[in-house]
Amino acid sequence: MTSDPWKLSEVLLTLGLIVVCFAVWSRVPEIKVSSKTLETYNLSDSRAPSWTNNIGLTIHVTRANEDPELSAYRALFENFEAYVVNVNIAGTNYPTMIDLPYERMSLTEGTANSYRVANREVSAGTKDPKLRQLLETFDWSIVNNTFAKQGRMEKGLLLFKRTVSSPGGRVVHLNLYHHPYKQVDLAFPFVD
Amino acid sequence: MRAVVSGESKLDRSYEVLAPVREGTALTTLVARHWLLLACTVVSLFFTLTGMDQAYLSIGEANTAQLGKNVLLFGYPKAWDGNFLVVPFYDGTINEQLAWVAHPWLQYYLAAGGIALFGPTSLGARFLFVICGALTIVGVYCLAKRVSGNESVVRFATIIFAFHPVVWLYDRQSRYYAPTMLLLTLVPLAYLRWREKPGVRRLLLFVLASVLLFHSLYTIWAFVMAGVGLFYLFFDRRSQTIRMFAAAVLLIAILTLPWFLYAPPHFYFNQTPTADGYLNRLAVHLWKIQTLFYPFLTLAVILVILRFVNRIRSQAASVSYVRWTRESLLFLPVVAYVFWVLIYPFYTTHYMLPVLPFGAIVTAHLLARIREHQRWIGSVTLALLLATNVLHLVPFIGFEKLGVNPNRLESFLPNPTATMTVGTPLSHYLTEQLKIRFYAFDIYDLSRHEHRHQLKCVTDFLRENAAPNQTIQVPWNDATAVSFYTGLKVVYESESPFLRNERLKALLAKPARPDWIVPLAIDMPGQIYLSDLFHPDYEQIPVQCPKEYFETYPNLEFFNFRTNQQAPSWFYILKKQGANYDERSLEAQ
């Protein structure tokens, strides 16, 4: 057996560096290497702003009263700021699993007013199954199953209770969780 | 660099700085000689045994645990206990006697032993696997001594393996991982002991270790046996021993191969081996080894640079005492296994598991060589290796910082975090997933804080709210775990194209309206739960707990060490409203 005795200095250097790493970890448990991102907004169409992660997930937001499929609910839209969120998951070899929790969505108007979604209240009071589905779609995760490769599309309706309507722009805020990678805050601006 | 070449009698000199050996009893002498091994084993046991209940049993673990429970009832891993059918993946998983034949049985008896000691808990299911993990440290220590003959390599290998976060994670799972790693070290050790001093007892130990390895993971067993056999034929064949060795081979064959008659090999989800995509899988798994197991490439580059620097400094070439012995050829079967197993079209990290014990010794060898050139670089390298994944990620960090177009690299540098299916593109890995982590400290953190995750919350909720006579429908991936922890009547979606056996289908039959449904759209599209087919009959109960899909997934790249605050903070459990409904009409609907 050959050996080369360890010196105290090299042992202390190793232990010291491990302590330094522990100190770094206790403040920052993980350090993201890149400052870049693949994610991009497309705001060129002011009536349908969109966001994509460029690996198969695209989210469009439009005003609900411009959606011909929802013309039956025009009367409802009179009482709310209504938007349609279209989630498009492209067919790929890897799973895309996302959540869009309603409680993390909001609408801001100008700089002061912020409204929460009223979907749950409206859904609880409706007997229209189609409307209920549109209002609760995002309570159910949008999953491209691990073993499936086909794409899929989900459409959800967001209702924000209008209080004082003021002129100017509005921004729909969504909070996306892309399992298991990251949480993303999204903002879709609309101008009158 | 000064090195001491010593026989056993002079071995003590190597400990002059760290552990002066004092004369004393046999025990104190043993402790003094092997203090590093003991310390590493104790610390590793602390990390693997504490916080056992923080992450509940993932799908494969839960199957092992439930089958272990059934071993205590029936004497063998029966998949059906009269109440619950352990989740099968394909037709051949369960035979006509309802015995689980998808995997060899050693792991189920280990689970049964732990459950007999500690009851049907996470600790019970995992306990003996943790013990196997601790014993593997001893195995690595002894094997490193045999193949390196160098004290630094032995110490580095022991430390690197004992403090490896992936090893910790695998050791604390009720799966074949820890016993396989243990037996992978014991088989060559037993063989080397026998060839050193051939005798029946030593040969029987080799036979025992080999047979147990087969019954833990027979794919790697085949390679190890071939490797040992070739090693004997090329280097150790003697007329005095050949009969003994042949007898051992025959005995091993008798105690292993009939298993294939009882349980013909099948493929997970009926996916058969294929050459299509082999090179991609090979690239992914080799990078998995680099990024998650051992940074062989980075260490080799550091070593080459040091040698180059020494050369241009015109320093006299020093004699290296870190050498490979012929016995290290016994590692080659693992290399062959890595290249062979990837004909199977899956991307799971734990297929590379046999690399872990041998990889520790190879890494130790590289580190000892680095240290021979520069002690302080050796110290820094060891610290980074133990505390961070920086060295593992160097190639990816380099390409990211150089701004090379990821599309040009993808063919030989794919995203190494692919699991089950191909991973997201390299560009996504570099920009979103590439993070410097401190996994050893993360695991320390896991043992200190309460970790809330979906499976744990579902189990707690059902324990409090479901009655023993009620039926609970659970997504198939969590069904066995919920059954194991709660003992309730659990059913799951059985419309699998992989299940054609009518008897199994009958056992899997579930009521049209279970009393409880734990819905996850991974089983069914959410629209089904929202439609009139379900909605009117069920109350939606929000459970305050992170909603996630990779909660206790056992591979390091997706493991949640702490409560996930980014995922949605609640999910629904559905409760059937009332009992007065007509199941036949619902079925007709």
Interface residues (C-beta under 8 A of the other chain):
Chain A: M1 T2 S3 D4 P5 W6 K7 L8 E10 V11 L13 T14 L15 G16 L17 I18 C21 F22 V24 W25 S26 P29 E30 I31 K32 V33 S34 K36 T37 L38 N53 N54 I55 N93 Y94 P95 M97 D99 P101 E103 R104 P129 R132 Q133 E136 T137 D139 W140 S141 I142 V143 N145 T146 F147 K149 Y177 H179 P180 Y181 K182 Q183
Chain B: M1 R2 A3 V4 V5 S6 G7 E8 L11 R13 S14 Y15 E16 V17 L18 K145 G149 N150 E151 S152 R155 F269 Y321 V322 R371 E372 R375 W376 G378 S379 V380 L382 A383 L384 L386 A387 T388 L393 F396 I397 E400 K401 A418 M420 T421 V422 G423 T424 P425 S427 H428 L430 T431 E432 Q433 L434 K435 I436 R437 F438 F441 D442 D445 P519 L520 A521 I522 P525 G526 Q527 Y529 L530 S531 D532 H535 K547 E548 Y549 F550 F558 N560 Q566 A567 P568 S569 Y572
